[in-house]
């Protein structure tokens, strides 16, 4: 599959529905897991670099400048 971001969203949603099903809390869990899946999928697609993001957060400098 070429679009790992879409696959990540689908897998995240599947995990969310496996963990909690129903109600507003279930909806929030689905949003959380699908967002995590989308970020992981985008990283696997090469659209974002999570290592650079985490290194930037760890350095405490923040921003590009």
N, CA, C and O of each residue as an XYZ file, in Angstrom:
260
protein
N       0.856     -1.184      0.000
C       0.000      0.000      0.000
C       0.891      1.232      0.000
O       1.856      1.318      0.759
N       0.557      2.173     -0.852
C       1.399      3.351     -0.985
C       1.031      4.473     -0.019
O       1.885      5.288      0.329
N      -0.210      4.528      0.414
C      -0.630      5.626      1.268
C      -0.693      5.157      2.715
O      -1.745      4.732      3.193
N       0.437      5.235      3.408
C       0.514      4.754      4.785
C      -0.247      5.661      5.760
O      -0.638      5.213      6.838
N      -0.459      6.929      5.393
C      -1.207      7.824      6.272
C      -2.648      7.351      6.391
O      -3.185      7.281      7.497
N      -3.278      7.028      5.278
C      -4.656      6.540      5.307
C      -4.738      5.208      6.051
O      -5.673      4.974      6.817
N      -3.773      4.358      5.826
C      -3.749      3.087      6.543
C      -3.600      3.319      8.051
O      -4.236      2.633      8.851
N      -2.767      4.277      8.432
C      -2.602      4.602      9.848
C      -3.880      5.092     10.487
O      -4.174      4.753     11.634
N      -4.654      5.898      9.747
C      -5.935      6.382     10.266
C      -6.895      5.212     10.464
O      -7.575      5.128     11.487
N      -6.950      4.320      9.493
C      -7.857      3.168      9.583
C      -7.467      2.258     10.739
O      -8.331      1.790     11.480
N      -6.181      2.007     10.897
C      -5.722      1.158     12.000
C      -5.994      1.839     13.336
O      -6.412      1.184     14.292
N      -5.763      3.137     13.409
C      -6.054      3.867     14.641
C      -7.517      3.804     15.014
O      -7.859      3.629     16.184
N      -8.381      3.947     14.028
C      -9.819      3.842     14.291
C     -10.202      2.435     14.734
O     -11.037      2.268     15.623
N      -9.600      1.434     14.125
C      -9.898      0.058     14.515
C      -9.492     -0.196     15.965
O     -10.234     -0.830     16.714
N      -8.314      0.297     16.366
C      -7.899      0.148     17.755
C      -8.821      0.901     18.704
O      -9.141      0.414     19.788
N      -9.240      2.076     18.295
C     -10.127      2.865     19.150
C     -11.444      2.139     19.388
O     -11.942      2.098     20.513
N     -12.007      1.566     18.330
C     -13.270      0.852     18.499
C     -13.079     -0.457     19.247
O     -14.015     -0.956     19.872
N     -11.875     -1.021     19.190
C     -11.602     -2.228     19.957
C     -11.473     -1.907     21.443
O     -11.851     -2.720     22.286
N     -10.942     -0.727     21.770
C     -10.742     -0.351     23.169
C     -12.054      0.110     23.801
O     -12.432     -0.372     24.868
N     -12.738      1.030     23.155
C     -13.971      1.603     23.710
C     -14.983      1.713     22.593
O     -14.640      2.107     21.478
N     -16.224      1.368     22.878
C     -17.254      1.447     21.852
C     -18.461      2.177     22.432
O     -19.093      1.712     23.381
N     -18.765      3.330     21.840
C     -19.981      4.035     22.197
C     -19.751      5.259     23.060
O     -18.747      5.375     23.761
N     -20.712      6.171     22.989
C     -20.713      7.368     23.814
C     -19.729      8.425     23.348
O     -18.965      8.220     22.406
N     -19.768      9.564     24.034
C     -18.890     10.677     23.690
C     -17.438     10.339     23.985
O     -16.539     10.733     23.242
N     -17.209      9.605     25.074
C     -15.840      9.206     25.406
C     -15.275      8.304     24.310
O     -14.096      8.416     23.973
N     -16.077      7.429     23.760
C     -15.639      6.579     22.665
C     -15.278      7.390     21.432
O     -14.325      7.073     20.721
N     -16.055      8.442     21.188
C     -15.756      9.332     20.066
C     -14.416     10.017     20.266
O     -13.626     10.120     19.327
N     -14.151     10.486     21.479
C     -12.870     11.135     21.760
C     -11.707     10.155     21.630
O     -10.650     10.515     21.111
N     -11.893      8.916     22.097
C     -10.855      7.904     21.937
C     -10.599      7.633     20.453
O      -9.449      7.488     20.038
N     -11.656      7.566     19.662
C     -11.500      7.338     18.220
C     -10.705      8.473     17.580
O      -9.841      8.221     16.740
N     -10.983      9.709     17.963
C     -10.228     10.840     17.431
C      -8.755     10.761     17.825
O      -7.874     10.999     16.999
N      -8.492     10.428     19.078
C      -7.115     10.329     19.557
C      -6.339      9.251     18.804
O      -5.236      9.497     18.315
N      -6.920      8.060     18.715
C      -6.226      6.958     18.058
C      -6.063      7.195     16.563
O      -5.043      6.817     15.988
N      -7.048      7.811     15.929
C      -6.894      8.081     14.499
C      -5.832      9.153     14.258
O      -5.109      9.088     13.264
N      -5.726     10.131     15.145
C      -4.670     11.151     15.014
C      -3.287     10.520     15.192
O      -2.361     10.835     14.444
N      -3.149      9.643     16.168
C      -1.877      8.947     16.371
C      -1.545      8.096     15.154
O      -0.405      8.083     14.692
N      -2.535      7.393     14.640
C      -2.317      6.572     13.451
C      -1.927      7.401     12.246
O      -1.080      6.991     11.452
N      -2.542      8.568     12.104
C      -2.210      9.446     10.983
C      -0.781      9.961     11.084
O      -0.080     10.044     10.075
N      -0.346     10.304     12.283
C       1.026     10.797     12.473
C       2.037      9.692     12.177
O       3.042      9.935     11.508
N       1.781      8.491     12.666
C       2.693      7.374     12.410
C       2.713      7.046     10.917
O       3.777      6.803     10.348
N       1.541      7.040     10.286
C       1.477      6.772      8.854
C       2.185      7.831      8.035
O       2.865      7.509      7.061
N       2.036      9.092      8.414
C       2.733     10.173      7.702
C       4.240     10.040      7.877
O       5.003     10.340      6.958
N       4.668      9.596      9.042
C       6.106      9.361      9.258
C       6.598      8.238      8.354
O       7.673      8.341      7.764
N       5.819      7.168      8.243
C       6.210      6.053      7.385
C       6.180      6.436      5.909
O       6.952      5.899      5.116
N       5.298      7.358      5.535
C       5.248      7.866      4.158
C       6.411      8.798      3.860
O       6.717      9.039      2.692
N       7.064      9.325      4.885
C       8.150     10.273      4.699
C       7.673     11.710      4.618
O       8.435     12.591      4.223
N       6.427     11.961      4.984
C       5.884     13.319      4.943
C       6.340     14.152      6.129
O       6.491     15.368      6.014
N       6.562     13.504      7.271
C       7.069     14.206      8.443
C       8.222     13.389      9.027
O       8.321     12.184      8.796
N       9.083     14.053      9.778
C      10.214     13.399     10.413
C      10.044     13.518     11.923
O      10.331     14.560     12.513
N       9.572     12.436     12.539
C       9.310     12.477     13.979
C      10.588     12.626     14.795
O      10.564     13.215     15.876
N      11.697     12.104     14.294
C      12.959     12.252     15.025
C      13.330     13.722     15.151
O      13.768     14.163     16.214
N      13.157     14.493     14.065
C      13.467     15.923     14.103
C      12.516     16.653     15.050
O      12.922     17.577     15.755
N      11.253     16.238     15.062
C      10.280     16.871     15.959
C      10.671     16.629     17.412
O      10.703     17.563     18.213
N      10.972     15.367     17.755
C      11.323     15.051     19.136
C      12.663     15.651     19.541
O      12.837     16.060     20.690
N      13.613     15.708     18.609
C      14.891     16.354     18.914
C      14.704     17.844     19.169
O      15.357     18.412     20.043
N      13.817     18.478     18.410
C      13.529     19.893     18.614
C      12.854     20.145     19.956
O      13.143     21.134     20.630
N      11.953     19.244     20.338
C      11.299     19.390     21.639
C      12.276     19.173     22.783
O      12.199     19.845     23.811
N      13.184     18.244     22.603
C      14.148     17.922     23.657
C      15.195     19.012     23.826
O      15.662     19.257     24.938
N      15.568     19.672     22.725
C      16.612     20.680     22.816
C      16.141     21.932     23.552
O      16.949     22.675     24.108
N      14.833     22.159     23.550
C      14.305     23.316     24.253
C      14.437     24.613     23.504
O      14.014     25.657     24.001
N      15.016     24.579     22.316
C      15.177     25.812     21.535
C      13.848     26.243     20.930
O      13.508     27.426     20.956
N      13.112     25.311     20.396
C      11.830     25.623     19.781
C      11.966     26.477     18.547
O      12.728     27.444     18.535
N      11.240     26.130     17.517
C      11.270     26.913     16.291
C      12.469     26.616     15.423
O      13.305     25.775     15.753
N      12.541     27.318     14.307
C      13.617     27.074     13.353
C      14.749     28.091     13.471
O      15.869     27.817     13.038
N      14.483     29.224     14.034
C      15.434     30.308     14.008
C      16.436     30.348     15.031
O      17.267     31.256     15.047
